[in-house]
């Protein structure tokens, strides 16, 4: 059993790595998965392609911010629960602080962004996602049946672009995977170094449901604005599949009609959330900061931020130990071979919509994207440097 000091020692490097990712990972949830793959599969080799794809598959099933949950799972496998917390804190802190600062100075923000900067950051996200799809496709779709399954999953995701559609595609791919001929890679299993027992996992699961059921009762029986706010944002983090863009309608329905946040302020904060690195769920920090009264400002930002991410944190801690056991079984490995091919298809669909369609609008956008893709895949430049150079290119072209 590891001691608290040893867990903290292992967690500190995890925090620093994710802090750098939190400062440089622009482009939304799909791009974040590409940055994680480049960092932990290609560069540090903490996981192979299959183990990383298995983590993606698990987090696609769980409600909450998928990319942040993948980060938590990486931290958990590296340094236990302290590592999961360190990964979340490092990845979330930069964007949360930027959005809180933006909430404090809305009138100043627009003049601080050079023309073309946001467009350059969108373009580099296309290159990062394309690199991830290319690398994962070569590893996880080694034969014609899996390539075909990947293509069908991509088409289905484009025609059915909802969170429920993604889950249905993954379930169908698992069934198809049971029927596919086994490849040489199907028998290989690299265990995840999980440092969390099943008893601890069950505690996290019980705490998740206790808060989900208990917070509405406490909020209804109390006049505390803080309790009501915690209930609102915890439910949003608990009941949303598909990441940050999906949670926005829920939050808008909660805080705009009630008059807590003006519609113009909500849209301004959403625009700022697109321009900063890190997870879109940190938009909750902006909303907490602009609230009036006793729960506004920094206290409101911290409360909303913790409340919206807490369900995802608890569910990762609850699911990952049982997921590792499932991955060992032969039939589950066969199902995962289909799921992993479908995950590549889902990423390919996301590469087109919304990543490509929202970013590549002019010929110079495509040229800049191609240069960034070459820098990542051929010249092997680090992702943070490619992000900086592409953002600079966007400013010059803009």
N, C-alpha and C positions, 0 to 999 in steps of 0.2 A: 504494500500500500504506500503510495507516495505521500510525503509530508506536505503541509501547506507551503513551506518555503521552497521545496523542490518544484511544486506546481507553479509557483510564482516565477521561479527562475526560468522554467520552460516557457511560460506564458509571455515573458517580456519580449523575446525575439518575435513571437507571433504578433504582438501588438505593433512593433516597429514595422514589420513587413506590411501589415494591413493599414497602418497609418500612411505609408507611402502609396499604397493602392488607393486609399481614400482620397489622397491628394491628386491622383492622376487618372482615375478611372471615370472618364466621361462617357456618355452615350447611352445610359439607361441599363436596365437589368441584363439584356442579352449581351451587350458589350462587356458588362462586368464579368460574365461567365467566361468570355474570351480572355480578359485580363487574368483571371484566376488560373485558367488553363496554361497560359504562357508562363506564369510565375511558378505554379506548383507542380505541373506535369512536365513542361519542357525544361524550365530553368533549374528548379530545385529538386525535381524528381521525387517529391513526397508521395505521389500517386502515379500509377500508370493510367493509360487512357480508359481502361475498363472500370477501374475503381472510381475514377473521377466521374465517368458517365453514370455509374451506379448512384453516386451522391446526387447528381442532377435528377435522376429518375425519382429518387426518394423525395427530394424537395419540390418536384413538380406535383406530387400527391398532397403535400402538406399545405394548409392555408398559410398565408403570410407572404413576406417578401422573399421570393425564391433565391435571388442572388445573395442576399444577406444571410439566408439560412445555409446556403452552400458554404459561405465563409465561416459561419458558426460551426458547421460540421467539420471543416478543415481544422479549425482551432481546437475543437473537442478531440479529434483524433490525434492531435499533436501534443496537447497539454491539458487534457481533461476539461472540466467545466471552467477552470480559470482561463484556459486557452480559448474556449468558446466566447467567454466574456471579453477577453482581450481582442479577439478578432472583430467582434461586433463594435467595440469601443473605437478601435483604430480606424475601421472602415467608415464609421458613422460620424465621428467627431468633426472632420473638416467641413462636410456639407452642412451639418447641423449648426456649427458656429457661423458659417457664411450666411445661412438663411436667417439666423437670429439677428445678425448684424444688418442684414437687408431689411428685416422687419423694423429695426430701430431707425433706419434712414432711407425709407422708400424714395424720397425725392432725389436723393443723391445717386442711386444705383445706376440709372440709365446712362449717365454721363461717364461712368467708370469703365464701361465695356467698349473696347475698340471695335470699329466696324469690321465685320468678317470673322471675329474671334469665335463666336458661337457656331458659325457655319463651318469653320475649320475643325472644331471639336466634333461636330456631327459627322464630318467626312472621315475623320480618323476612326470613329466608331464603326463605320462600314468596313474599313480595312481590318480592324481587330476581329470583328465577327466573321468576316470571310476567312481569315487565317484559322480561326477555331473550327469552322465548318470543314475546311479543307483537311486539317490535321486529324480531326475526329473521324471524318468520313473515311480516310485512308485506313485508319486503325479498326474502326467498328463496323465497317461495311466491306468485308474482305472478299465477298463473292456476289454473284448475280442475284440470288434471292434476297440478301440483305440490302443490296443497292436498290432493288425494286421496292422493298418495303420502305426504305428511306424516302424514295420518290413518292410513293403513295401517301406516306405520312405528311410529306411536305404539301402535296396537293390538297389533302383533307384539311390541313391546318389553314390553308389559304381560303378555302371555301367555308370553313367553320371556325373563324378566328376568335373563339371565346374560351374562357378558362374551362368550362365544361367540355368543350370540344377537345381541348388538349388532354384532359383526363381520359375521355373516351378513346382517343387515339392511342394513348399509352396502354390502356387495358386491352384494346384489340391487338396491338403489337405483341403484347405478352402472350396472348393465345396463339398468334401466328408463330411466335418464336418456338413454342412447344412442337410445332410441326416441321420446322425448318431442319434440314440436315445439319448435323453438328460439324463445325469447323475445327481446325486444330487449336484455335484459341479458346474455344468454349470450355475446355476442361481446366484452363489455368485460372487459379483464384489467388489473388493477393489479399490477405486479410487486412482490414483496417485496424490500426492500433488503438482500439477504443479503450479509454480509461474510465469507464462509467459502468457500474454494475446495474443489473436489472432492477434491483430494489430501488436504487436511486432514480432509475428511469420511470418506474411506476409512481414514485413520489412527484416527479415533474408532471406526469400525466394527470394525476389527481389534483394537483395545484392548478393546472390549466383549466380543468372543468369547474373547480371550486370558485375560481375568480370569474369565469364566464357566467356561472349561474348566480353567484353571490353578489357581484358588483351591482347588477340592476336592482336587486332587492335593497341593498344598502343605499343606493342613490335615490330610490323611490321613497325611502323612509327618512331621508335626511335632507336638510336644506343646504348641505355643503356643496358649493360650486366645484370644489376640487374632486369630490367623489363622483359627481355627475360627469365631469370632464374625463376622469379616469375610465368610467364605464363606457362612454362614447368611443374613446380611442382604443380601448382594449377590445371591444366588440368589433371595431373596424379591422383590427389586426387579426382577429380570430376567425372571421367569417369570409375573408376575401381570398380567392385563388387567382394567381396570375400576376401578382406584383403591383408596383406602384401606380401604374395608370388605371388599374381596376379599382383601387381604393378611393380615387378622387371623387367619383360620383357619390359614394357613401359619405365621405367627409363633407362634401358640398351640401348634401341633403340635411346634415346634422347642424352645421354652423351658420349657413347663409340664411335659410328661411327664418331661423330663430332670431336673427339680428345680431348674433355674436360676432360675425365677421361680414363686412360689406362685400358684395359680389365683385366690385372692382378690385378690392384688396385681395380677395381670394385668387382672382385671375392673375394679378401681378405676382403673387407669391408662386403660383404654378409656373409662370414664365421663368422666374428666377431659379426654380428647382431644376428646370431643364438645362440651365447654364452652369450649374455647379457639378463637381464630381460626386461620386458616391450614390447611395441608394435614394430613390424617390420618396421612400417613406419618411425621410427627414423633413419633408414638407409639413409633417405634424409639428415640428419644432417652430416653424414659421407661424402656423396657426395659433399655437399656444402663446407665442410672443406678442401677437397683435391683439389678443383678447383684452378686454377692459376689466378692471376690477381686481379683486384679490388674487386671481389665478393667472393674470396676464404677466407679460415681461419674461424674465429669465425663469422664474418659478413655473409659470404656465408652460413655457417651452420644454423644460426638463420633464414635467409631469406628462405632457402629451407624447414626448419622444419615448419615454420608458414604457408608457402604457401601450403604444401601438406596436412596439417591437417585442414586448414581453411574451405574447402568445407564441410567436415564431421561435423564440429562444427556448421556451419550455417544451414545445413540440419536437424540436431537434434533439434535445436532451432525452426526451421520452422515447423517440422512435429509433435513434441510431443503434443502440445496443441490440435491439431485436432485429433490425435490418441486417446487421452483420451476421447474425445467425441464419437468417433466411438466405443470404447470398451463398452459403456453403453448399446448399442442396443442389443436386444435379438438375432437377426439373426447374428449380428457380433460376439456375444459371442459363438453362435453355430459354426460359421466358425473358431473362435479362438480355440475351443476345438479340431478341426482337425489340425489346424496349430501347436498348441502346441505339439500334438502327433508327427507330422512330424519333429518338431525341435528336439525332443528327438532322432528320427531316424537319422537326419543329424549329431547330435553329436556322436551317436553310430558309424556311418560310419566313421567319422573323427577319432574316437578312434582307429579304425582299420588302416585306411590309411589317413594321414601319421603318426599318433602319435605312434601306436604300431609297424608298420613295420619299422619305422625309429629309433626305440629305443630298442626293445627287440630282441637281437641277440644271446645271450648266456643264459645258464641255470641260471647263477648268476644274469643276468639282471632281469629275471623273479622273482627270489627269492627276490631281492631287491625291485622290484615293488610291490610284494605281501606284504612285510613288510611295505612299505609306505602306501599301501591301508588300511591295518589293523590299522596303526597308525592314519589315518584320520577318518575311519568309526567306528572302535571299541574302540580304546583308546582315541579318540577325542582330539588328540594333535593339537595345532595350525598349520596352513599350513606353516608358516614361519619356524617353528622348524623342520617340516618334510622335507622341502626343504633343510635345512642345513644338517640334519642327512643323507639324501639320497645322497647329493653331497659328503659328507665325505665318505659314503660307496662306492660311485663310485671311489673316489681317492684310497681307500684301496684295492678295488678289481682290479682297473686298474694297 
